Amino acid sequence: MPFLPTISTFLILLSAILVAFGWRLIIKGKSSAHKKTMIAAAASALLFFIIYVSRTVFVGNTDFGGPDELRIYYTIFLIFHIILATTGAVFGVVTITLAFKRKIAVHRKIGPVTSIIWFFTAITGLMVYLLLYILYEGGETTSMIKAILGT
């Protein structure tokens, strides 16, 4: 198992699990525990993002190494995951900002939507990880720096 992708996948799954716990806590009226859990979920997602971006820039992204006849399906799935993850991240930043600004009425409305998007992001992220590193041997990896500088 590759080290950094395994850690980053763990972090994104952890963030989704923490979001689920946070959702449950707020339903039970435990707002202080909800706040702490959601901050931990956001921190986990932020750590994922830092690792992902660092790896992308300095190490690179792994190409799909599975059968050629599956490549188009993988690519479509990956694009769906990227759109979902980007949407989830934007919703996440907006949702947590609303909470910190104490705009709770709006936070309550978009929080559940954000959570559902995040759950699907985590699940599709896990599936991308499984397809790239577990089910099939990963393809080539080239860093963005090497690609740009041609080294």
Residue, then its C-alpha position, 0 to 999 in steps of 0.5 A: m500500500p502506498f504510504l501517502p495515498t493511504i494516509s490521505t484516504f484515511l483522513i478523508l474517511l475519518s472526516a466523514i465519520l466525524v461529520a456523521f458523529g457530529w450530525r448525531l450529536i446536534i440531533k441530540g442537542k449536544s451543541s458543544a460536542h457537535k462543534k468540537t467534532m465538526i472542527a475535528a472533521a474539518a481539521s482532518a479534511l484540511l490535513f487530507f488537502i495539505i497531503y494531497v496537494s503536496r503529493t500532487v506537486f512534488v510526487g505526482n498523481t498516479d495514472f490508472g493502471g487497470p485494463d484499458e477497456l475500463r479506463i474511460y469508466y474510471t476517468i468518468f468516475l474520477i471526474f465525478h469524484i473531483i466535482l463532488a469533492t470540490t463542491g463538498a469542500v466549498f460547501g464545507v468552508v461555507t457551512i463552518t464559516l456560517a457556524f463561526k459567524r453564528k448564522i445558525a439558521v442558515h447553517r442548519k439549512i445547508g449543514p445536512v446538504t454539506s454532510i451528504i455531499w461529504f459522505f459521497t465524496a469520502i465514498t467515491g474517494l475510497m473507491v478511487y483509492l481502491l481502483l488505483y492502489i488495491l484492485y489494480e497496480g498503479g500506473e505511472t506517477t509524474s510530479m507536477i514540478k517535473a512535468i512543468l520543468g521537463t526534468 
